[in-house]
Amino acid sequence: MFELNSNTFAIFLEKYYQSCSAGILPAIFTPHLLVLSKNVDNMVIKKLWVGIGCQKGISQQLINLVIKKVFQENQLIYHEIAGIATIDKKASEIGLLEFCKLEKLPLKTFSAELLNNVFVPNPNNTITKLVGTSSVAEASAILAASEITSTEIMLLVPKQIFRLPEAPATITVAVAKSETLIF
């Protein structure tokens, strides 16, 4: 196992492609990295986890709209999303499942007990009565990113709450990033 950072990345790619047989380039799948070709421009590093808290009945379209809005406002790259994270009580939420299927993203869920053990900058004690934890979006984003590596997890976007007039549901989104890639 070695640490992959900006200094070792070029060496890693060179060694990897040297080891590939004539023109056959298998993709590397890890929770962070998908190498599509020798052309570095075609490579996508997936290191951002989007934590979502939502009310029952949230639509896939609203999730899509809100995440794209958050990424645009914070100048994040949408294709760097590694996956979606939330509380286990939302594991069967149709809108979340449809969004993850459409975007080909994994959905990670965590128990209220695990989420409650994560320090977050914006806890909400009101939701504790409803779901058993004071944070879903921030805590689940942080936990999902920290499952990949135990080094430097950064909450890039603290929770953002969206209530759109045309939609009856509320959605909360946070984004966490794993700073170091580990193989």
C-alpha positions as CSV (number, residue, x, y, z in Angstrom):
1,M,0.0,0.0,0.0
2,F,1.3,3.4,-0.8
3,E,0.1,7.0,-0.6
4,L,-1.0,8.5,-3.9
5,N,-0.6,12.2,-4.0
6,S,0.3,14.8,-6.6
7,N,4.0,13.9,-6.3
8,T,3.6,10.2,-6.8
9,F,0.7,10.2,-9.2
10,A,2.7,10.6,-12.5
11,I,5.1,7.8,-11.4
12,F,2.1,5.6,-10.5
13,L,0.5,6.1,-14.0
14,E,3.8,5.5,-15.8
15,K,4.4,2.2,-13.9
16,Y,0.8,1.1,-14.3
17,Y,0.8,1.6,-18.1
18,Q,4.2,-0.1,-18.5
19,S,2.7,-3.1,-16.8
20,C,-0.3,-3.3,-19.1
21,S,0.0,-5.7,-22.0
22,A,-0.1,-4.5,-25.6
23,G,-2.8,-1.9,-25.8
24,I,-5.0,-3.5,-23.2
25,L,-5.7,-1.0,-20.4
26,P,-7.7,-2.3,-17.6
27,A,-9.5,0.3,-15.5
28,I,-8.5,0.8,-11.9
29,F,-11.5,0.8,-9.7
30,T,-11.1,2.0,-6.1
31,P,-13.4,4.2,-4.1
32,H,-11.3,7.1,-5.4
33,L,-9.9,6.5,-8.8
34,L,-11.1,5.4,-12.2
35,V,-8.4,5.4,-14.9
36,L,-10.1,5.3,-18.3
37,S,-7.2,5.6,-20.7
38,K,-3.5,6.6,-21.0
39,N,-4.7,10.2,-21.7
40,V,-4.7,11.9,-18.3
41,D,-7.4,14.2,-19.6
42,N,-9.8,11.3,-19.6
43,M,-9.1,10.4,-16.0
44,V,-11.6,11.1,-13.2
45,I,-10.6,11.1,-9.6
46,K,-13.6,10.4,-7.5
47,K,-13.0,11.8,-4.0
48,L,-16.1,13.8,-3.1
49,W,-18.9,12.3,-1.0
50,V,-22.3,14.1,-1.0
51,G,-24.2,13.7,2.2
52,I,-28.0,14.0,1.9
53,G,-30.7,14.5,4.5
54,C,-34.2,14.7,3.1
55,Q,-37.9,14.3,3.9
56,K,-39.8,11.4,2.6
57,G,-40.9,11.5,-1.0
58,I,-38.0,13.6,-2.3
59,S,-37.7,13.3,-6.1
60,Q,-34.7,12.3,-8.1
61,Q,-35.0,15.4,-10.1
62,L,-34.9,17.6,-7.0
63,I,-31.8,15.8,-5.7
64,N,-30.1,16.3,-9.1
65,L,-31.0,19.9,-9.2
66,V,-29.8,20.7,-5.7
67,I,-26.5,18.8,-6.0
68,K,-25.7,20.5,-9.3
69,K,-26.5,23.9,-7.8
70,V,-24.3,23.2,-4.7
71,F,-21.4,22.1,-7.0
72,Q,-21.8,25.1,-9.3
73,E,-21.9,27.6,-6.4
74,N,-18.9,26.0,-4.7
75,Q,-16.9,25.5,-8.0
76,L,-16.7,21.7,-7.4
77,I,-16.4,19.2,-10.2
78,Y,-19.6,17.1,-10.5
79,H,-17.8,14.1,-12.0
80,E,-15.6,13.9,-8.9
81,I,-18.5,12.6,-6.9
82,A,-17.5,9.2,-5.4
83,G,-21.0,8.5,-4.0
84,I,-24.0,9.6,-2.0
85,A,-24.3,9.1,1.8
86,T,-27.2,9.3,4.2
87,I,-28.8,7.8,7.2
88,D,-29.8,4.1,7.0
89,K,-33.5,5.1,7.5
90,K,-33.4,6.6,3.9
91,A,-31.9,3.4,2.3
92,S,-35.2,2.7,0.5
93,E,-36.0,6.3,-0.4
94,I,-37.1,6.1,-4.1
95,G,-35.7,9.5,-5.1
96,L,-32.3,8.7,-3.7
97,L,-32.2,5.2,-5.3
98,E,-33.3,6.6,-8.6
99,F,-30.7,9.3,-8.5
100,C,-27.9,6.9,-7.6
101,K,-28.9,4.5,-10.4
102,L,-29.2,7.3,-12.9
103,E,-25.7,8.7,-12.0
104,K,-24.2,5.3,-11.4
105,L,-23.2,6.2,-7.9
106,P,-23.0,4.0,-4.8
107,L,-25.4,4.9,-1.9
108,K,-23.7,4.5,1.5
109,T,-25.9,4.5,4.6
110,F,-25.0,4.8,8.2
111,S,-26.9,4.2,11.5
112,A,-28.0,7.1,13.6
113,E,-25.6,5.9,16.3
114,L,-22.6,6.2,13.9
115,L,-23.7,9.6,12.6
116,N,-24.1,10.8,16.2
117,N,-20.4,10.1,16.9
118,V,-19.2,12.5,14.2
119,F,-18.3,16.0,15.1
120,V,-20.0,18.4,12.7
121,P,-20.0,22.2,12.6
122,N,-23.8,22.6,12.3
123,P,-25.7,20.1,14.4
124,N,-29.5,20.3,14.5
125,N,-30.9,19.0,17.8
126,T,-34.5,19.3,16.4
127,I,-33.9,16.4,14.0
128,T,-32.5,14.3,16.8
129,K,-36.0,13.6,17.9
130,L,-37.0,12.5,14.4
131,V,-34.0,10.4,13.3
132,G,-31.8,9.9,16.4
133,T,-28.9,12.0,15.3
134,S,-28.2,15.8,15.2
135,S,-26.6,15.5,11.7
136,V,-27.4,13.5,8.6
137,A,-25.9,15.4,5.6
138,E,-22.6,16.6,7.2
139,A,-22.0,13.5,9.3
140,S,-22.8,11.0,6.5
141,A,-20.5,12.8,4.0
142,I,-17.7,12.8,6.5
143,L,-18.2,9.2,7.4
144,A,-18.3,8.1,3.8
145,A,-15.1,10.0,3.0
146,S,-13.4,8.6,6.1
147,E,-14.2,5.0,5.2
148,I,-11.8,5.4,2.3
149,T,-8.9,6.7,4.2
150,S,-8.3,7.8,7.8
151,T,-6.2,10.8,6.6
152,E,-7.4,14.4,6.3
153,I,-11.1,14.5,5.6
154,M,-12.3,18.0,4.7
155,L,-15.9,19.2,4.9
156,L,-15.9,21.3,1.7
157,V,-19.5,22.4,1.8
158,P,-21.2,22.6,5.2
159,K,-24.9,21.6,5.1
160,Q,-27.0,23.6,2.7
161,I,-30.8,23.5,3.2
162,F,-33.1,23.8,0.2
163,R,-36.8,24.3,0.3
164,L,-38.1,24.9,-3.1
165,P,-41.6,26.4,-3.5
166,E,-42.7,24.0,-6.2
167,A,-41.6,20.9,-4.1
168,P,-43.1,19.9,-0.9
169,A,-39.9,18.3,0.5
170,T,-36.8,19.7,2.1
171,I,-33.3,18.5,1.2
172,T,-30.0,19.1,3.0
173,V,-26.7,18.6,1.2
174,A,-23.1,18.6,2.4
175,V,-19.9,17.6,0.6
176,A,-16.8,16.0,2.1
177,K,-13.5,15.3,0.4
178,S,-10.8,12.8,1.2
179,E,-7.5,14.6,0.8
180,T,-5.2,11.6,0.2
181,L,-5.7,8.7,-2.0
182,I,-4.6,5.4,-0.5
183,F,-4.1,2.1,-2.4
